[in-house]
Every structure is written in C-alpha cells, then in structure tokens.
C-alpha cells in the first residue's frame, strides 16, 4: 500500500499528492497538532527526519517530493511527519517556538543525536544533513543535474 502526503488545492492551482512507495519507512506521528515526544519515534540505526508540516504550507510539498526520492533510494532513512495544523497547536508550541517558517525539519543521525535543523525550503541543506547522518552520499542525481 502506498502512503500519500499532501492533498487538496491551493490558490495557485492544484497541489499534487506525493506518493511514497510501499515499504519505505515513512509515517505520520501527529495528524491534528497534538503533542508528541520525538524520542519515542526515532528509528534505531537509521537517520530519522522529523518533518513539521501543515496543509496550508505549499513549500512543505517540495520537502515531501525530496523525501520520497531519498526514501526510494536508500533504506537507512526514516521519515516522521507531524501536522502542526497551526502555530498555536500543542506540537507547534512545544517544538516551533523559535521557528520563523515552515517547512521545519529536524534530522537525527543513526545514533539518535540531532545533527541538523532545516528551516524554510532548503532542499540542498536537507540532502547534506541526511548524507551527514548516513555518513555516505545519497545515490541520487545532484540537485539541478540533467
């Protein structure tokens, strides 16, 4: 069964859903802005990416597409999605007090230590953080490559 993230339409046009292939380690850990303990959702022996997401955040869809490519290419990366709903939700109040924008992504290495915070849409920095956590380059074309 495929996992879908993102939905709906935006003022700028229809937003495409991102499909994650079956078998990848991607799941929602909060769907309604409820508080969560990230430590409980770390994937042992994997780089764990916590993606703080919102339905109204169009750049968050770009993170979805990038993570789908990463998860399709390697099996030592896990994605945990957190729908913050809005800036006043319990999970936003706990983790996003200093955040200025979504997307907001936390990357933890294989030893469960936080190695990066990626705020705003910065896919190159996201890739570099995942590569640092893996200790190896991603087997993906470089961004902007033909």
Residue, then its C-alpha position, 0 to 999 in steps of 0.5 A: x500500500x502506498x502512503x500519500x502526503x499532501x492533498x487538496x488545492x491551493x490558490x495557485x492551482x492544484x497541489x499534487x499528492x506525493x506518493x511514497x512507495x510501499x515499504x519505505x519507512x515513512x509515517x505520520x506521528x501527529x495528524x491534528x497538532x497534538x503533542x508528541x515526544x520525538x524520542x519515542x519515534x526515532x528509528x534505531x540505526x537509521x537517520x530519522x527526519x522529523x518533518x513539521x508540516x501543515x496543509x496550508x504550507x505549499x513549500x512543505x510539498x517540495x520537502x515531501x517530493x525530496x523525501x520520497x526520492x531519498x526514501x526510494x533510494x536508500x533504506x537507512x532513512x526514516x521519515x516522521x511527519x507531524x501536522x502542526x495544523x497551526x502555530x498555536x497547536x500543542x506540537x507547534x508550541x512545544x517544538x516551533x517556538x523559535x521557528x520563523x517558517x515552515x517547512x521545519x525539519x529536524x534530522x537525527x543521525x543513526x545514533x539518535x543525536x540531532x545533527x541538523x535543523x532545516x528551516x524554510x525550503x532548503x532542499x540542498x541543506x536537507x540532502x547534506x544533513x541526511x548524507x551527514x547522518x548516513x555518513x555516505x552520499x545519497x545515490x541520487x542525481x545532484x540537485x539541478x543535474x540533467 
